[in-house]
């Protein structure tokens, strides 16, 4: 409790890929061409250990980060699957990449340099919680902590010998590059991205907003990240819903917050009074919000009864009390 940021930062991480019969039947790239890419940033001490600017909560009783890092801890080395700035040799064919932002606080804008001579850089086929109904083309992808993007990249339009860099347009210097792909050979490619991926269920939202959630910095000296002006209390129920219920939430914020709901999958209805953004498609459990954003979602709680949390997935914000309890009855 209150020490998630340093625990994650100092530990190891991974993720599960869940398959079903619908996905297995699609002609998407598979086996060695289906590659998980877990992206995170870290800083290192002189002896090679992870350097997290924390205080010892066991001695002070304070949260796991000093006030200087309330906006979130950022590292200066980008790791992919635990390796700094790695190189992956690829054939001139399509690859499927399962992108996960496992950083404590850093968001990325991912792009390819050079961009492909033809076609989109990324063809998105899935989001946080599964396949899209139809693929979406992106020249770049914004990805906040905890978000996942399932994409296909076609290296077939690059000449053999090309080195393609996955860059972070939101980074500078050492954080501006993520990894490199080296196109080393031609190969047969029997994969494709079909125009239809899955039978996608579009949720019907209630006519009126069910709940309003404001994520903001509060306190006498604005030292606490709160939801609806309240710091997290493990004994307080902030939202009670019935199993199977569908709700319409209006979420607002005054800073950068990736909002994550446990066991409540949702779809984005609108962003700032307009259509959903280019990265809001599909079933989500995390939505990226920028300062003064207003996002409407429709969320369905059809998993299990019990108590769950929703919170900001900037881990330092979560540690500083930006979390609340949902009880599903």
RAPE-V435199 format. One line per field, one symbol per residue. ss: DSSP state (H for helix, E for strand, C for the rest). phi: phi as a letter, one per 30 degrees, with the letter a starting at -180 (. if undefined). psi: psi as a letter, one per 40 degrees, with the letter a starting at -180 (. if undefined). Layout:
ss=???
phi=???
psi=???
//
This chain:
ss=CCCHHHHHHHCCCCCCCCCCHHHHCCCCCCHHHEEEEEEEEECECCCCCECCCCCCHHHHCCCCCCHHHCCCCCCCEEEECCEECCEEEEECCEEEEEEEECCCCCCEEEEEECCCCCCCCEEEEEECCEEEEEEEEECCEEECCCCEEEEEEEHHHCCCCCEEEEEECCCCHHHCEEEEEEEEECCCCCCCCCCCCCCCCCCCCCCCCCEEEEEEEECCCCCEEEECCECCCCCCCCEEECCCEEEEEEEEECCCEEEEECCCEEEEEEECCECCCCCCCCCECEEEECCCCEEEEEEEECCCCEEEEEEECCHHHHHCCCEEEEEEC
phi=.ibdeddddcccbaaccccbddddddddebhdccbdbccabbcbdddiddccdccdddccicedbdddcddkdcccbccbhicdhdccdbddbdbcccdbdcddbdcbcdbcbdddebiddbcdcabecldddbdbdbdbbdbceidbbcbcccdddcdejdcccdccddcbhdcdbcabccdcadadbccacddbcadcdddcdedcddbcbccacbjdbhcbdbchicddbdccccacbcejdcbccccbacadbddbcdhbdbbddabhicdeddccdidbbbbdbceidbbcbcbbcbcbdkcbcbadcddddedcidabccccc
psi=hefddddddeaiiaiihhiiddddeifiiibeehhhhhhiiiiiideeihhhgiihddddeiieiidefdeihhiehhihfehhfihhhiigaiihhhhhheidehiihhihhiiidiiidhhheiadeaiidiihhhdihhhiheiihhihhhedehiheihhhhiheeiibeeehdiihhheiiihheiihiehdihhhhihiidihdihhhhihaidffehhihfehihheehhdhhiiheihihihhiieahhhhhhhfgiiihdihfeaiiieeeiahiehhhhiheihhhihhhgfciiahiiiihehdddddfegiihhhh.
//
